[in-house]
Amino acid sequence: MLKEYQLLLATANKNKSENKKFLEKLKKQRPKNLDQTVNLLNNQAFEEIDCLQCANCCKTTGPLLLNKDIDRLAKEVKLRPAIFAEKYLKIDEDQDYVFQQMPCVFLGSDHYCSVYNARPNACREYPHTQQKDQLQKLKITYENSLICPAVAKVVEALKVEYR
């Protein structure tokens, strides 16, 4: 991971308490333009952040897999869904399917995903700062700011925008 990305994550970790309180306060304020602001900040962050230089999400955070994800992945790797699940998945404490190990087994050393076109929906939607209903996603935004340098940038920019 690039040093500048490491620095963004280190800052997010250093500011954990402050950021959590800020986002909780922001949720209570319910700003009308939050979706547009977060989406714009997301776009700006990803002009500077290259996922292929990082892949921290794929290294550290396993997605929740739905049955349709399992079916799609199994087809991609030419296995029956039950065999795929047995080989690659486990059931976590919330009774959800997740990968048995991290980093993701499908993450290459070049940070490319070998099943990109069949990747789970949770991976497709990550880091969620490009979506609607950001008010409902502030908790996951906080959590993702500790994993994704782009989200760390979004949170820092939100603090400037809404303070």
Buried (B, 14 or more C-beta within 10 A) or exposed (E): BEEEBEEBBEBBEEBEEEBBEBBEEBBEEEBEEBBEBBBBBBEBBBEEBBBEEBBBBBBEBBBBBBEEBBBBBBEBBEBEBEEBBEEBBEEEEEEBBBBEEBBBBBBEEEBEBEBEEBBBBBBEEBBBBBBEEBBEBBEBBBBBBBBBBBBBBBBBBBBEBBE
